[in-house]
Amino acid sequence: MPLIKNRYGKGRVRVMRIHRDGDRHEVSQLSIKAMLEGDFARTFTHADNSSTVSTDTIKNIVNVVARENTGLSPEDFCQVLAQRYLDTYPQISSVSITSHETKWSRLSFDGKPHPHSFVLDGNGRPTVEVAVKRGGPMTMSSGVDNFAFMKSTQSGWENYVKDRYTTIPPTNDRLCATSMVATWRWSGRPASYPATNARILATLLQVFATTYSWSVQDSLYRMGEAALAAVPEISDISMACPNMHFILMNLSAFGLDNDNQVFLPTDEPHGQIECTVARG
């Protein structure tokens, strides 16, 4: 039987880089997945390992490239890492690198950033995906996974399809929250990947927070439009937003009203809203 597709690599390679610039340190904690395609079919079909790079070696290269590039942004680091595999092993035809970052935020005291102390930031994991084929262009996207945000009003759900299966009532005042997965594809190199990523997130949040939401779909589209307008170096942005539901509690048994004040948080089952906004 033919082997029609194969690839292999190393996942969850965890590495912490510390870049020292005098007393000031920058930290970058990444979890890397490196996947290779190329002349490896005989390993699967003929028990022939003669051209196959061990997955332990793939992991070691992550650490070596990390040591040689402590100050690179995750985007630049993943590009250098992908190219290292191609430069080292001619039997590799393409490389895919995925990075998830654990965020550490710098502590400040009396308004002054501390040079080498940090606190774990639990909201969202920045992501990078790099793909490159030998002799072809390198493509890259950045994003964020599990990035949660909410607003307690200025959100509604009205004028939707109603039939005998519909039970949810319309509202023009609801709590709206989501845990977003978003990615944006780069068509040009920004002056700073970290600063530009931060600007994209700030733009998304500003649209969400400061405008009325007729639906999650409505907000996502306008958020995507704003991100593309703010950052010319990206070609499109994809967002997937599962609703974090808050169910209004019935307190009438206790002689109490509940005017959007007390809720039961739940995320199962959830609405799953997804869209991609691209340049025309």
Backbone torsions as a table, in degrees:
resi	resn	phi	psi	omega
1	MET	NA	141.3	-177.0
2	PRO	-75.3	144.8	170.6
3	LEU	-92.2	107.4	-170.3
4	ILE	-90.8	-17.7	178.5
5	LYS	-161.4	142.9	175.3
6	ASN	-156.0	150.1	169.8
7	ARG	-159.5	162.4	179.1
8	TYR	-156.7	171.4	179.7
9	GLY	172.9	-152.5	-178.0
10	LYS	-130.2	133.5	179.3
11	GLY	-117.2	159.5	177.8
12	ARG	54.3	44.6	173.0
13	VAL	-82.9	107.0	-174.5
14	ARG	-93.0	132.3	-178.7
15	VAL	-146.2	134.6	173.6
16	MET	-110.4	122.7	176.2
17	ARG	-105.7	135.3	173.4
18	ILE	-119.3	120.1	178.1
19	HIS	-104.3	118.5	-175.5
20	ARG	-101.2	121.0	175.8
21	ASP	-122.6	83.9	-172.7
22	GLY	67.0	-131.3	178.6
23	ASP	-77.4	-18.4	-176.5
24	ARG	-88.7	128.8	179.3
25	HIS	-114.1	144.6	170.3
26	GLU	-115.7	135.3	-178.6
27	VAL	-118.2	145.9	179.7
28	SER	-145.7	108.8	179.7
29	GLN	-105.2	119.2	-174.2
30	LEU	-125.0	151.2	167.5
31	SER	-117.6	117.5	-170.1
32	ILE	-108.9	138.0	168.4
33	LYS	-118.7	120.0	-179.4
34	ALA	-117.6	119.2	-177.5
35	MET	-120.0	135.1	-174.6
36	LEU	-116.9	144.4	169.2
37	GLU	-127.5	149.5	179.3
38	GLY	163.0	-145.0	-174.2
39	ASP	-86.2	69.2	-175.9
40	PHE	-124.8	8.0	-173.3
41	ALA	-61.3	-37.7	-175.8
42	ARG	-65.6	-22.4	174.6
43	THR	-63.6	-36.9	179.1
44	PHE	-77.8	-41.5	-166.8
45	THR	-99.5	-23.3	-174.0
46	HIS	-130.5	13.3	-179.6
47	ALA	55.2	35.3	-177.1
48	ASP	-110.3	107.6	-177.1
49	ASN	-97.8	11.6	-168.6
50	SER	-65.8	-23.0	179.5
51	SER	-111.5	6.8	-172.4
52	THR	-98.4	128.4	177.5
53	VAL	-82.2	130.3	-178.4
54	SER	-66.9	150.0	-179.9
55	THR	-66.5	-27.0	175.7
56	ASP	-65.0	-37.2	176.1
57	THR	-65.4	-40.4	177.0
58	ILE	-57.3	-42.1	177.4
59	LYS	-65.2	-42.6	-178.8
60	ASN	-61.8	-36.7	179.4
61	ILE	-64.8	-37.1	175.1
62	VAL	-55.3	-46.5	-177.1
63	ASN	-69.3	-37.7	178.5
64	VAL	-65.4	-46.9	179.4
65	VAL	-64.1	-34.9	176.3
66	ALA	-62.5	-43.6	179.7
67	ARG	-65.2	-35.3	-178.6
68	GLU	-79.6	-12.9	-173.6
69	ASN	-139.9	60.5	-175.6
70	THR	-70.0	-25.1	-173.2
71	GLY	-98.8	-0.8	-177.6
72	LEU	-74.9	147.2	171.2
73	SER	-63.7	159.1	176.8
74	PRO	-55.1	-37.2	179.2
75	GLU	-62.2	-49.4	179.9
76	ASP	-66.8	-38.6	179.0
77	PHE	-60.9	-44.8	-179.1
78	CYS	-66.0	-34.8	176.5
79	GLN	-65.5	-45.4	179.1
80	VAL	-62.9	-41.0	-179.8
81	LEU	-63.1	-46.2	179.5
82	ALA	-59.9	-42.8	-178.8
83	GLN	-67.1	-32.4	179.7
84	ARG	-61.3	-40.9	178.3
85	TYR	-63.7	-43.6	179.3
86	LEU	-64.9	-40.6	-178.8
87	ASP	-68.4	-29.1	-174.1
88	THR	-88.1	-34.5	-171.8
89	TYR	-126.7	104.1	-177.7
90	PRO	-65.6	-19.6	-179.9
91	GLN	-76.3	-7.5	177.9
92	ILE	-84.9	129.8	178.0
93	SER	-100.5	-28.0	178.4
94	SER	-155.5	153.7	-178.1
95	VAL	-132.4	139.2	173.1
96	SER	-125.0	125.0	179.9
97	ILE	-118.0	129.1	174.4
98	THR	-122.0	133.0	-179.0
99	SER	-126.9	134.3	169.0
100	HIS	-117.8	130.0	-176.2
101	GLU	-103.3	134.7	167.6
102	THR	-89.8	120.2	-171.1
103	LYS	-87.6	129.8	171.3
104	TRP	-116.5	122.6	-178.9
105	SER	-98.8	138.4	-177.1
106	ARG	-69.2	134.5	175.4
107	LEU	-75.7	149.2	175.2
108	SER	-128.7	144.2	177.4
109	PHE	-133.0	127.3	-176.8
110	ASP	54.9	37.6	178.2
111	GLY	77.6	5.8	-176.5
112	LYS	-113.0	120.6	178.6
113	PRO	-61.2	134.0	178.5
114	HIS	-79.5	139.8	-173.3
115	PRO	-70.4	-26.1	-172.5
116	HIS	-147.1	26.7	177.0
117	SER	-125.0	141.4	-170.1
118	PHE	-141.7	161.7	173.6
119	VAL	-128.4	144.4	-177.8
120	LEU	-68.7	128.4	176.6
121	ASP	-98.0	112.5	-172.8
122	GLY	-89.5	-1.3	-175.3
123	ASN	-95.2	99.8	174.3
124	GLY	83.1	150.6	175.1
125	ARG	-120.0	117.2	175.2
126	PRO	-61.1	141.9	-177.5
127	THR	-125.5	153.9	172.8
128	VAL	-138.6	138.0	172.2
129	GLU	-129.7	126.2	179.4
130	VAL	-123.6	133.5	175.5
131	ALA	-133.1	133.7	179.7
132	VAL	-145.2	135.2	172.6
133	LYS	-106.4	142.8	179.8
134	ARG	-57.3	126.0	-178.8
135	GLY	81.8	0.4	-178.7
136	GLY	-117.9	176.7	-179.1
137	PRO	-75.0	154.8	174.3
138	MET	-92.4	129.7	176.6
139	THR	-110.3	147.3	-176.2
140	MET	-148.6	142.2	171.2
141	SER	-132.9	151.4	173.4
142	SER	-119.7	168.9	178.7
143	GLY	177.9	-160.4	179.9
144	VAL	-148.3	142.9	-178.1
145	ASP	-118.7	133.9	176.0
146	ASN	61.7	46.0	179.8
147	PHE	-96.4	110.3	-171.4
148	ALA	-99.4	137.4	175.1
149	PHE	-153.2	159.9	-175.8
150	MET	-156.6	162.1	166.3
151	LYS	-139.1	147.7	-170.3
152	SER	-91.3	-3.1	177.2
153	THR	-160.0	-169.4	-179.2
154	GLN	60.3	38.1	175.8
155	SER	-144.7	141.1	-178.7
156	GLY	-143.4	172.8	174.9
157	TRP	-150.8	103.2	-173.9
158	GLU	-142.0	164.2	172.2
159	ASN	58.9	36.8	177.8
160	TYR	-97.3	173.9	179.0
161	VAL	-64.3	129.3	177.7
162	LYS	-123.7	128.2	176.1
163	ASP	-146.7	-165.7	-173.4
164	ARG	-70.5	-10.2	177.8
165	TYR	-94.2	-6.7	-172.9
166	THR	-86.0	129.1	176.7
167	THR	-123.0	-21.3	-176.0
168	ILE	-72.2	132.2	179.7
169	PRO	-84.2	152.5	176.0
170	PRO	-70.4	152.8	177.3
171	THR	-153.2	149.5	172.2
172	ASN	-116.2	16.2	179.1
173	ASP	-151.2	93.9	-179.5
174	ARG	-137.1	159.2	172.8
175	LEU	-78.0	131.8	-177.8
176	CYS	-123.5	122.0	-179.0
177	ALA	-144.0	150.0	-180.0
178	THR	-152.1	161.6	172.6
179	SER	-120.3	99.3	-164.5
180	MET	-90.4	141.1	164.1
181	VAL	-110.8	121.7	-177.5
182	ALA	-134.8	142.9	174.0
183	THR	-136.9	145.5	175.4
184	TRP	-131.5	136.4	-177.6
185	ARG	-92.9	135.4	-179.4
186	TRP	-87.0	130.8	171.6
187	SER	-109.5	-9.9	177.1
188	GLY	-151.4	163.4	-178.4
189	ARG	-92.1	122.5	177.8
190	PRO	-78.0	167.5	177.1
191	ALA	-62.2	-33.8	178.8
192	SER	-149.0	120.8	176.6
193	TYR	-63.0	-49.0	-179.6
194	PRO	-59.5	-43.6	-178.9
195	ALA	-66.6	-39.2	-179.4
196	THR	-71.1	-39.8	174.7
197	ASN	-59.1	-42.0	178.8
198	ALA	-64.2	-37.4	178.5
199	ARG	-66.6	-38.0	177.3
200	ILE	-62.4	-48.8	179.8
201	LEU	-62.4	-41.4	179.4
202	ALA	-62.6	-38.1	178.7
203	THR	-66.1	-45.2	178.1
204	LEU	-58.2	-46.1	-176.8
205	LEU	-68.5	-36.2	-179.5
206	GLN	-64.1	-44.1	178.4
207	VAL	-63.0	-45.4	-179.7
208	PHE	-60.3	-45.1	-171.7
209	ALA	-77.3	-31.6	-167.0
210	THR	-106.3	0.6	179.6
211	THR	-126.1	151.0	177.9
212	TYR	-68.5	137.6	-179.5
213	SER	-104.7	112.9	175.5
214	TRP	-76.4	-18.3	176.6
215	SER	-174.2	165.8	172.7
216	VAL	-62.4	-37.0	178.4
217	GLN	-59.0	-45.7	179.6
218	ASP	-59.7	-46.2	-179.1
219	SER	-65.2	-43.9	-177.5
220	LEU	-60.6	-43.9	-179.0
221	TYR	-62.1	-44.5	-178.9
222	ARG	-70.4	-32.9	174.4
223	MET	-63.4	-43.4	178.1
224	GLY	-63.5	-43.1	176.7
225	GLU	-56.3	-45.4	-176.7
226	ALA	-66.8	-39.3	179.3
227	ALA	-63.6	-42.5	178.8
228	LEU	-65.1	-37.0	178.3
229	ALA	-68.7	-33.0	-175.8
230	ALA	-80.9	-27.1	-172.8
231	VAL	-130.4	98.0	-178.2
232	PRO	-69.2	-13.1	-176.7
233	GLU	-81.1	-3.4	176.8
234	ILE	-108.7	146.3	-177.1
235	SER	-96.3	-28.2	178.1
236	ASP	-161.1	166.1	177.2
237	ILE	-139.5	131.8	178.6
238	SER	-113.7	136.1	-179.4
239	MET	-132.7	134.9	173.8
240	ALA	-124.4	121.2	-171.6
241	CYS	-128.0	99.1	170.3
242	PRO	-75.1	133.0	178.2
243	ASN	-66.6	139.5	166.3
244	MET	-101.1	104.8	-172.7
245	HIS	-82.4	145.7	173.8
246	PHE	-130.3	110.1	-173.8
247	ILE	-92.0	126.0	-179.2
248	LEU	-62.4	127.6	-179.4
249	MET	-81.9	137.9	176.3
250	ASN	-89.2	109.6	-177.2
251	LEU	-107.8	14.9	-176.6
252	SER	-63.5	-28.3	178.9
253	ALA	-62.5	-19.5	-179.8
254	PHE	-104.9	10.9	-179.4
255	GLY	71.4	25.7	-177.4
256	LEU	-119.7	142.9	171.7
257	ASP	-86.3	174.9	180.0
258	ASN	-151.3	87.0	-177.9
259	ASP	-91.2	72.6	-178.7
260	ASN	54.2	50.5	-177.1
261	GLN	-121.9	-32.4	-177.8
262	VAL	-130.6	128.8	-173.4
263	PHE	-134.2	159.1	170.1
264	LEU	-101.2	113.3	178.1
265	PRO	-73.3	135.7	175.1
266	THR	-155.4	146.9	177.3
267	ASP	-125.3	15.3	177.0
268	GLU	-138.0	127.3	-12.2
269	PRO	-72.7	164.1	-179.5
270	HIS	-131.4	152.3	169.8
271	GLY	-70.1	141.3	-179.7
272	GLN	-121.2	106.5	-176.1
273	ILE	-109.3	126.9	-177.6
274	GLU	-135.5	144.8	174.8
275	CYS	-160.4	158.9	172.0
276	THR	-126.7	129.7	178.1
277	VAL	-114.3	127.0	-176.2
278	ALA	-128.2	165.3	176.2
279	ARG	-72.2	144.7	-179.0
280	GLY	-75.3	NA	NA
